Amino acid sequence: MVHPLDDVTLLKQLDKNEMLKVIEAFPENSLNALKIFDGYDLKVNKKTFRNIVIAGMGGSAIGGTLLRDWLQPTSPIPISISKNYSLPAYVNEDTLLMAVSYSGNTEETLSALVEAKKRQATIITFTSGGNMAKYANQEEIPCVKLPVGFQPRAAIPYQFFSLAVVARKVGLVEGTWSEVDESIKILRKLRSEMNIESPYDRNMAKQIASQLRGYIPLIYGSSIHEGVAYRWNTQINENSKIPAGSNNFPEAFHNAVMASEADAVLLKHVCAILLTDPYEQAETAAKIQRFRDIMSRRFGRLIEVSAFGKARLSRIMSSLYIGDFVSAYLGLLNGKDPSSIDSINELKRSNLG
Ligand code: F6R
């Protein structure tokens, strides 16, 4: 019998807004992003900022989170993500503030942007239009134009690489920029295995999606995968329309592991997803082994997904890419349009008052 995820015609019918096609185009969109954004004159140079703050919400915050995780071992200054109306007290004239809103109309991000202007931070905006583009134009703030036509979360190649190009312009990725090439090669290879035409038998993403059916996934990311684990979580919420949670190692050893003591009836419906890293530091890797043993004894199911590649960026991107595919297939298996965001829109409408 044909596996439901191999019925390509049916999948395409359900995927009304072509989320899978956009996910498949990730490598090309990454290259396109690099080409477009490299040519921008953003009026920033290797000035010594004391910190970088990336303000954004939801799908527009994830690019910054990945940048933070990628540059964490090498950046001499802190990179933090701010997801709120107001900014941390330390944002001032020594801050590089990157305000990201794909639509340009997210009220939390717009409010943070106005506050950054008052605090005299150096600002760059990233948006496809809306009120953010208008404000940037009016205040003469550099504006990186993200291409239109995407769901914000699906514009991740543009969201991430636009920020990465700026980080490069200010001198933060001198030793690590070569990682970009390897990452894109690995994304291409993974795409050839996980695309819609690739059959269930050799399609890791279709297999994981199928195994997740009927479970609530809790995702545990290795040290470098804090942002990626959260991306899996939110992609499963948004693309698959199911609840999920996330945590990361080694933090999960100090709290999340206690969930293994829950009632067996409850745990039957929970699936632990371990996002592991072949270069995890030895102490953490050993404890992940024990964590896996404890969780697999009690949780309804346990799935392990190992990152691909050597470079830190490849390991981050490969793990994220697998999650993006899994979330879309899982949504389709559940009969949902992965792109739809009715409840987010309902909330935003009520916010506007
Ligand atoms: C929708 C999505 C959301 C949005 C968020 C902020 O695809 O992922 O999480 O990203 O509601 O909106 P924007 O990105 O337009 O600022």
Residues whose N, C-alpha, C, O or C-beta is under 5 A from the ligand:
A	BS01	F6R	M57 G58 G59 S60 V100 S101 Y102 S103 G104 T106 Q151 P152 R153
